[in-house]
């Protein structure tokens, strides 16, 4: 289990079986939820 992020709304994603490594960002603005995945190459 990974430790909690120091930056709320951003978490690290590591799924070797799916070859997915990167960061997930989530934010709420004016009542709408936004999310984005930034993959490492």
mmJSON file of the N, C-alpha and C atoms, coordinates in Angstrom:
{"data_MODEL":{"atom_site":{
"group_PDB":["ATOM","ATOM","ATOM","ATOM","ATOM","ATOM","ATOM","ATOM","ATOM","ATOM","ATOM","ATOM","ATOM","ATOM","ATOM","ATOM","ATOM","ATOM","ATOM","ATOM","ATOM","ATOM","ATOM","ATOM","ATOM","ATOM","ATOM","ATOM","ATOM","ATOM","ATOM","ATOM","ATOM","ATOM","ATOM","ATOM","ATOM","ATOM","ATOM","ATOM","ATOM","ATOM","ATOM","ATOM","ATOM","ATOM","ATOM","ATOM","ATOM","ATOM","ATOM","ATOM","ATOM","ATOM","ATOM","ATOM","ATOM","ATOM","ATOM","ATOM","ATOM","ATOM","ATOM","ATOM","ATOM","ATOM","ATOM","ATOM","ATOM","ATOM","ATOM","ATOM","ATOM","ATOM","ATOM","ATOM","ATOM","ATOM","ATOM","ATOM","ATOM","ATOM","ATOM","ATOM","ATOM","ATOM","ATOM","ATOM","ATOM","ATOM","ATOM","ATOM","ATOM","ATOM","ATOM","ATOM","ATOM","ATOM","ATOM","ATOM","ATOM","ATOM","ATOM","ATOM","ATOM","ATOM","ATOM","ATOM","ATOM","ATOM","ATOM","ATOM","ATOM","ATOM","ATOM","ATOM","ATOM","ATOM","ATOM","ATOM","ATOM","ATOM","ATOM"],
"id":[1,2,3,4,5,6,7,8,9,10,11,12,13,14,15,16,17,18,19,20,21,22,23,24,25,26,27,28,29,30,31,32,33,34,35,36,37,38,39,40,41,42,43,44,45,46,47,48,49,50,51,52,53,54,55,56,57,58,59,60,61,62,63,64,65,66,67,68,69,70,71,72,73,74,75,76,77,78,79,80,81,82,83,84,85,86,87,88,89,90,91,92,93,94,95,96,97,98,99,100,101,102,103,104,105,106,107,108,109,110,111,112,113,114,115,116,117,118,119,120,121,122,123],
"type_symbol":["N","C","C","N","C","C","N","C","C","N","C","C","N","C","C","N","C","C","N","C","C","N","C","C","N","C","C","N","C","C","N","C","C","N","C","C","N","C","C","N","C","C","N","C","C","N","C","C","N","C","C","N","C","C","N","C","C","N","C","C","N","C","C","N","C","C","N","C","C","N","C","C","N","C","C","N","C","C","N","C","C","N","C","C","N","C","C","N","C","C","N","C","C","N","C","C","N","C","C","N","C","C","N","C","C","N","C","C","N","C","C","N","C","C","N","C","C","N","C","C","N","C","C"],
"label_atom_id":["N","CA","C","N","CA","C","N","CA","C","N","CA","C","N","CA","C","N","CA","C","N","CA","C","N","CA","C","N","CA","C","N","CA","C","N","CA","C","N","CA","C","N","CA","C","N","CA","C","N","CA","C","N","CA","C","N","CA","C","N","CA","C","N","CA","C","N","CA","C","N","CA","C","N","CA","C","N","CA","C","N","CA","C","N","CA","C","N","CA","C","N","CA","C","N","CA","C","N","CA","C","N","CA","C","N","CA","C","N","CA","C","N","CA","C","N","CA","C","N","CA","C","N","CA","C","N","CA","C","N","CA","C","N","CA","C","N","CA","C","N","CA","C"],
"label_alt_id":[null,null,null,null,null,null,null,null,null,null,null,null,null,null,null,null,null,null,null,null,null,null,null,null,null,null,null,null,null,null,null,null,null,null,null,null,null,null,null,null,null,null,null,null,null,null,null,null,null,null,null,null,null,null,null,null,null,null,null,null,null,null,null,null,null,null,null,null,null,null,null,null,null,null,null,null,null,null,null,null,null,null,null,null,null,null,null,null,null,null,null,null,null,null,null,null,null,null,null,null,null,null,null,null,null,null,null,null,null,null,null,null,null,null,null,null,null,null,null,null,null,null,null],
"label_comp_id":["UNK","UNK","UNK","UNK","UNK","UNK","UNK","UNK","UNK","UNK","UNK","UNK","UNK","UNK","UNK","UNK","UNK","UNK","UNK","UNK","UNK","UNK","UNK","UNK","UNK","UNK","UNK","UNK","UNK","UNK","UNK","UNK","UNK","UNK","UNK","UNK","UNK","UNK","UNK","UNK","UNK","UNK","UNK","UNK","UNK","UNK","UNK","UNK","UNK","UNK","UNK","UNK","UNK","UNK","UNK","UNK","UNK","UNK","UNK","UNK","UNK","UNK","UNK","UNK","UNK","UNK","UNK","UNK","UNK","UNK","UNK","UNK","UNK","UNK","UNK","UNK","UNK","UNK","UNK","UNK","UNK","UNK","UNK","UNK","UNK","UNK","UNK","UNK","UNK","UNK","UNK","UNK","UNK","UNK","UNK","UNK","UNK","UNK","UNK","UNK","UNK","UNK","UNK","UNK","UNK","UNK","UNK","UNK","UNK","UNK","UNK","UNK","UNK","UNK","UNK","UNK","UNK","UNK","UNK","UNK","UNK","UNK","UNK"],
"label_asym_id":["A","A","A","A","A","A","A","A","A","A","A","A","A","A","A","A","A","A","A","A","A","A","A","A","A","A","A","A","A","A","A","A","A","A","A","A","A","A","A","A","A","A","A","A","A","A","A","A","A","A","A","A","A","A","A","A","A","A","A","A","A","A","A","A","A","A","A","A","A","A","A","A","A","A","A","A","A","A","A","A","A","A","A","A","A","A","A","A","A","A","A","A","A","A","A","A","A","A","A","A","A","A","A","A","A","A","A","A","A","A","A","A","A","A","A","A","A","A","A","A","A","A","A"],
"label_entity_id":["1","1","1","1","1","1","1","1","1","1","1","1","1","1","1","1","1","1","1","1","1","1","1","1","1","1","1","1","1","1","1","1","1","1","1","1","1","1","1","1","1","1","1","1","1","1","1","1","1","1","1","1","1","1","1","1","1","1","1","1","1","1","1","1","1","1","1","1","1","1","1","1","1","1","1","1","1","1","1","1","1","1","1","1","1","1","1","1","1","1","1","1","1","1","1","1","1","1","1","1","1","1","1","1","1","1","1","1","1","1","1","1","1","1","1","1","1","1","1","1","1","1","1"],
"label_seq_id":[1,1,1,2,2,2,3,3,3,4,4,4,5,5,5,6,6,6,7,7,7,8,8,8,9,9,9,10,10,10,11,11,11,12,12,12,13,13,13,14,14,14,15,15,15,16,16,16,17,17,17,18,18,18,19,19,19,20,20,20,21,21,21,22,22,22,23,23,23,24,24,24,25,25,25,26,26,26,27,27,27,28,28,28,29,29,29,30,30,30,31,31,31,32,32,32,33,33,33,34,34,34,35,35,35,36,36,36,37,37,37,38,38,38,39,39,39,40,40,40,41,41,41],
"pdbx_PDB_ins_code":[null,null,null,null,null,null,null,null,null,null,null,null,null,null,null,null,null,null,null,null,null,null,null,null,null,null,null,null,null,null,null,null,null,null,null,null,null,null,null,null,null,null,null,null,null,null,null,null,null,null,null,null,null,null,null,null,null,null,null,null,null,null,null,null,null,null,null,null,null,null,null,null,null,null,null,null,null,null,null,null,null,null,null,null,null,null,null,null,null,null,null,null,null,null,null,null,null,null,null,null,null,null,null,null,null,null,null,null,null,null,null,null,null,null,null,null,null,null,null,null,null,null,null],
"Cartn_x":[0.851,0.0,0.89,0.523,1.331,0.906,1.79,1.485,0.628,-0.123,-0.969,-0.139,-0.71,-0.048,-0.001,1.059,1.149,0.309,-0.06,-0.86,-2.259,-3.266,-4.624,-5.114,-5.773,-6.319,-5.383,-4.157,-3.203,-2.71,-2.777,-2.274,-1.491,-0.582,0.286,-0.417,-0.311,-0.908,0.212,0.316,1.28,0.551,0.351,-0.266,0.62,1.656,2.598,1.927,0.887,0.226,-0.474,-0.825,-1.443,-0.467,0.772,1.819,1.373,0.716,0.23,0.998,1.649,2.393,2.16,1.769,1.531,0.841,0.148,-0.528,-1.977,-2.868,-4.276,-4.543,-5.122,-5.436,-6.947,-7.491,-8.921,-9.11,-10.068,-10.357,-11.834,-12.382,-13.76,-13.744,-14.481,-14.567,-15.997,-16.556,-17.931,-18.905,-18.698,-19.597,-19.395,-18.447,-18.191,-16.854,-16.838,-15.624,-14.831,-13.533,-12.622,-11.569,-11.154,-10.076,-9.228,-7.96,-7.042,-5.976,-5.491,-4.416,-3.213,-2.077,-0.815,0.076,0.308,1.076,2.552,3.376,4.82,5.19,6.157,6.626,7.947],
"Cartn_y":[-1.181,0.0,1.235,2.216,3.424,4.422,5.338,6.354,7.46,8.184,9.267,10.375,11.005,12.095,13.342,14.101,15.372,16.439,16.179,17.123,16.54,17.11,16.586,16.638,15.58,15.534,14.941,14.591,13.983,12.675,11.59,10.308,9.601,8.765,8.008,6.714,6.318,5.079,4.197,2.99,2.001,0.672,0.243,-1.039,-1.76,-2.458,-3.102,-4.088,-4.793,-5.778,-5.116,-3.847,-3.095,-2.088,-2.101,-1.185,0.276,0.573,1.925,2.504,3.622,4.339,5.823,6.548,7.97,8.571,9.659,10.382,10.645,10.576,10.906,12.193,13.171,14.456,14.62,15.02,15.295,16.644,17.415,18.731,19.051,19.812,20.265,21.78,22.256,23.701,24.052,24.993,25.447,24.273,23.304,22.163,21.051,21.186,20.166,19.481,18.149,17.366,17.2,17.457,17.28,16.249,15.429,14.49,14.332,14.01,13.81,12.814,12.026,11.077,11.525,11.621,11.985,10.756,10.132,8.9,9.184,8.354,8.44,7.522,7.929,7.106,6.512],
"Cartn_z":[0.0,0.0,0.0,-0.846,-0.914,0.147,0.44,1.455,0.837,1.637,1.118,0.475,-0.526,-1.229,-0.361,-0.491,0.216,-0.477,-1.735,-2.502,-2.682,-2.023,-2.158,-3.606,-4.037,-5.388,-6.42,-6.031,-6.954,-6.357,-7.145,-6.639,-7.739,-7.313,-8.208,-8.601,-9.872,-10.363,-10.896,-10.376,-10.859,-11.016,-12.251,-12.547,-13.567,-13.094,-14.023,-14.981,-14.506,-15.375,-16.562,-16.435,-17.533,-18.142,-17.682,-18.129,-17.99,-16.865,-16.584,-15.413,-15.66,-14.633,-14.876,-13.84,-14.01,-12.8,-13.026,-11.959,-12.345,-11.361,-11.54,-10.785,-11.469,-10.864,-10.859,-9.707,-9.589,-8.924,-9.455,-8.878,-9.081,-8.166,-8.272,-8.422,-9.417,-9.655,-10.032,-9.311,-9.531,-9.567,-8.671,-8.53,-9.549,-10.465,-11.477,-11.199,-11.317,-11.056,-12.352,-12.288,-13.397,-12.999,-13.961,-13.688,-14.946,-14.748,-15.854,-15.416,-16.372,-16.112,-16.924,-16.246,-16.887,-16.831,-17.995,-18.067,-18.258,-17.623,-17.816,-18.968,-19.754,-20.874,-20.573],
"occupancy":[1.0,1.0,1.0,1.0,1.0,1.0,1.0,1.0,1.0,1.0,1.0,1.0,1.0,1.0,1.0,1.0,1.0,1.0,1.0,1.0,1.0,1.0,1.0,1.0,1.0,1.0,1.0,1.0,1.0,1.0,1.0,1.0,1.0,1.0,1.0,1.0,1.0,1.0,1.0,1.0,1.0,1.0,1.0,1.0,1.0,1.0,1.0,1.0,1.0,1.0,1.0,1.0,1.0,1.0,1.0,1.0,1.0,1.0,1.0,1.0,1.0,1.0,1.0,1.0,1.0,1.0,1.0,1.0,1.0,1.0,1.0,1.0,1.0,1.0,1.0,1.0,1.0,1.0,1.0,1.0,1.0,1.0,1.0,1.0,1.0,1.0,1.0,1.0,1.0,1.0,1.0,1.0,1.0,1.0,1.0,1.0,1.0,1.0,1.0,1.0,1.0,1.0,1.0,1.0,1.0,1.0,1.0,1.0,1.0,1.0,1.0,1.0,1.0,1.0,1.0,1.0,1.0,1.0,1.0,1.0,1.0,1.0,1.0],
"B_iso_or_equiv":[0.0,0.0,0.0,0.0,0.0,0.0,0.0,0.0,0.0,0.0,0.0,0.0,0.0,0.0,0.0,0.0,0.0,0.0,0.0,0.0,0.0,0.0,0.0,0.0,0.0,0.0,0.0,0.0,0.0,0.0,0.0,0.0,0.0,0.0,0.0,0.0,0.0,0.0,0.0,0.0,0.0,0.0,0.0,0.0,0.0,0.0,0.0,0.0,0.0,0.0,0.0,0.0,0.0,0.0,0.0,0.0,0.0,0.0,0.0,0.0,0.0,0.0,0.0,0.0,0.0,0.0,0.0,0.0,0.0,0.0,0.0,0.0,0.0,0.0,0.0,0.0,0.0,0.0,0.0,0.0,0.0,0.0,0.0,0.0,0.0,0.0,0.0,0.0,0.0,0.0,0.0,0.0,0.0,0.0,0.0,0.0,0.0,0.0,0.0,0.0,0.0,0.0,0.0,0.0,0.0,0.0,0.0,0.0,0.0,0.0,0.0,0.0,0.0,0.0,0.0,0.0,0.0,0.0,0.0,0.0,0.0,0.0,0.0],
"pdbx_formal_charge":[null,null,null,null,null,null,null,null,null,null,null,null,null,null,null,null,null,null,null,null,null,null,null,null,null,null,null,null,null,null,null,null,null,null,null,null,null,null,null,null,null,null,null,null,null,null,null,null,null,null,null,null,null,null,null,null,null,null,null,null,null,null,null,null,null,null,null,null,null,null,null,null,null,null,null,null,null,null,null,null,null,null,null,null,null,null,null,null,null,null,null,null,null,null,null,null,null,null,null,null,null,null,null,null,null,null,null,null,null,null,null,null,null,null,null,null,null,null,null,null,null,null,null],
"auth_seq_id":[1,1,1,2,2,2,3,3,3,4,4,4,5,5,5,6,6,6,7,7,7,8,8,8,9,9,9,10,10,10,11,11,11,12,12,12,13,13,13,14,14,14,15,15,15,16,16,16,17,17,17,18,18,18,19,19,19,20,20,20,21,21,21,22,22,22,23,23,23,24,24,24,25,25,25,26,26,26,27,27,27,28,28,28,29,29,29,30,30,30,31,31,31,32,32,32,33,33,33,34,34,34,35,35,35,36,36,36,37,37,37,38,38,38,39,39,39,40,40,40,41,41,41],
"auth_comp_id":["UNK","UNK","UNK","UNK","UNK","UNK","UNK","UNK","UNK","UNK","UNK","UNK","UNK","UNK","UNK","UNK","UNK","UNK","UNK","UNK","UNK","UNK","UNK","UNK","UNK","UNK","UNK","UNK","UNK","UNK","UNK","UNK","UNK","UNK","UNK","UNK","UNK","UNK","UNK","UNK","UNK","UNK","UNK","UNK","UNK","UNK","UNK","UNK","UNK","UNK","UNK","UNK","UNK","UNK","UNK","UNK","UNK","UNK","UNK","UNK","UNK","UNK","UNK","UNK","UNK","UNK","UNK","UNK","UNK","UNK","UNK","UNK","UNK","UNK","UNK","UNK","UNK","UNK","UNK","UNK","UNK","UNK","UNK","UNK","UNK","UNK","UNK","UNK","UNK","UNK","UNK","UNK","UNK","UNK","UNK","UNK","UNK","UNK","UNK","UNK","UNK","UNK","UNK","UNK","UNK","UNK","UNK","UNK","UNK","UNK","UNK","UNK","UNK","UNK","UNK","UNK","UNK","UNK","UNK","UNK","UNK","UNK","UNK"],
"auth_asym_id":["A","A","A","A","A","A","A","A","A","A","A","A","A","A","A","A","A","A","A","A","A","A","A","A","A","A","A","A","A","A","A","A","A","A","A","A","A","A","A","A","A","A","A","A","A","A","A","A","A","A","A","A","A","A","A","A","A","A","A","A","A","A","A","A","A","A","A","A","A","A","A","A","A","A","A","A","A","A","A","A","A","A","A","A","A","A","A","A","A","A","A","A","A","A","A","A","A","A","A","A","A","A","A","A","A","A","A","A","A","A","A","A","A","A","A","A","A","A","A","A","A","A","A"],
"auth_atom_id":["N","CA","C","N","CA","C","N","CA","C","N","CA","C","N","CA","C","N","CA","C","N","CA","C","N","CA","C","N","CA","C","N","CA","C","N","CA","C","N","CA","C","N","CA","C","N","CA","C","N","CA","C","N","CA","C","N","CA","C","N","CA","C","N","CA","C","N","CA","C","N","CA","C","N","CA","C","N","CA","C","N","CA","C","N","CA","C","N","CA","C","N","CA","C","N","CA","C","N","CA","C","N","CA","C","N","CA","C","N","CA","C","N","CA","C","N","CA","C","N","CA","C","N","CA","C","N","CA","C","N","CA","C","N","CA","C","N","CA","C","N","CA","C"],
"pdbx_PDB_model_num":[1,1,1,1,1,1,1,1,1,1,1,1,1,1,1,1,1,1,1,1,1,1,1,1,1,1,1,1,1,1,1,1,1,1,1,1,1,1,1,1,1,1,1,1,1,1,1,1,1,1,1,1,1,1,1,1,1,1,1,1,1,1,1,1,1,1,1,1,1,1,1,1,1,1,1,1,1,1,1,1,1,1,1,1,1,1,1,1,1,1,1,1,1,1,1,1,1,1,1,1,1,1,1,1,1,1,1,1,1,1,1,1,1,1,1,1,1,1,1,1,1,1,1]
}}}
